[in-house]
Amino acid sequence: MAQLIFDEEKVTSVIDRIVKRTFQMDFAWDWPGGVAFYGVAEAYEATENEEYINLLKTWVDEQLEDGLPPLSINGVSIGHTLLFLHKVTGDHVYLETAGEMAEYVLHKAPRFGEGILQHTVNSAEYVFPEQAWADTLMMAGLFMLRIGRVMEREDYFEDGLRQFHGHEDVLQDPVTNLYYHAWDNKAQNHLSGIYWGRANGWAALTMAKALPLIEVTHPSFMIIDGSLRDQLSALVRLQDESGLWHTILDDPDSYLEVSASAGIASALLSSGKLYTKYVQKSLSAILDAVEEDGRVSKVSAGTAVMNNADGYKQVPYKRIQGWGQGLALTFLADVLRTKKRVYQ
């Protein structure tokens, strides 16, 4: 199967339902909105529906009336939306604000080792000293690459690359080629040592989105390309017959989870026709997971690094989540884009 088969009108309609439902949710300046809005921006790029710009602009403009809140690595994820709004409106306020966030990442965010960003959240109650989580590649790593390109700031861009290389070094298992959820630099271990589905979704998706930003002659290109290539090769062999992946990738007794599956399937699309049969199954399963009101179902709640496999299996997946909306939108937008490019 060389060509992905889908009904363009149906996919566009489903995207619209997801976007509309997303803006019936309430978001703070944090990662649930950051990922949700990233997906909305991707949806605009694929559909050119001007309403999506207005929805994002209204939300961001209201937030900016109060200025930037105290930042964390997870909170930096809103920077993706600021870059998008600057691109489509030309308003430099969005880029200036994104620049403040990049300065925070570069100069103030906690780090360890060779400059790896410590996972931080918008709460003083939860601190993870010298821990690297795969989430950071989405929240800050990709953002630093993007803003580095837009602002022509090599220091931002190189720091983004530093995050991809550092997280690969401590998270990607050299035998399975899967990504662990996290690394504890103090204990020198991967904590519970679980190949969590969404962690692999974050890693695969962001590497696929990072590569077009990197010159093929840059040494980092082949490093990231190799990591992604080997990871995807392992992931397709763990896909369930349903088209989804399990929340613990190598544990078929764990539940099937849509946000991880959407991130992984989007990354598979970046390989052209190589993985079409796997993406085709994912497309059917992810479309089926979208409720009539636009809620993306089967999405696990925000997940700390759990103590063991049972902990991951008990994470609820009942409610609507911003990251589920955003990752599904990103995948479906990438599906639509296959109509606009030579599918090799």
Salt bridges, closest charged atoms under 4 A:
ASP16 OD2 - LYS20 NZ 2.91
GLU42 OE1 - LYS209 NZ 3.28
GLU42 OE1 - ARG337 NH1 3.12
GLU45 OE2 - LYS87 NZ 3.15
GLU51 OE1 - LYS20 NZ 3.81
ASP61 OD2 - LYS57 NZ 2.79
GLU103 OE1 - HIS107 NE2 3.42
GLU103 OE2 - ARG153 NH2 3.39
GLU154 OE2 - ARG149 NH1 3.61
ASP155 OD2 - ARG153 NH2 2.67
GLU158 OE2 - HIS218 NE2 3.24
ASP159 OD2 - ARG111 NH2 2.73
ASP159 OD1 - ARG162 NH1 2.38
ASP230 OD1 - ARG229 NE 2.94
ASP240 OD1 - HIS246 NE2 3.57
GLU241 OE2 - LYS281 NZ 3.79
ASP251 OD2 - LYS313 NZ 2.87
GLU257 OE2 - ARG198 NH1 3.37
GLU291 OE2 - ARG295 NH2 3.59
ASP293 OD2 - ARG21 NE 3.65
ASP334 OD2 - LYS209 NZ 2.97
ASP334 OD1 - ARG337 NH1 2.50
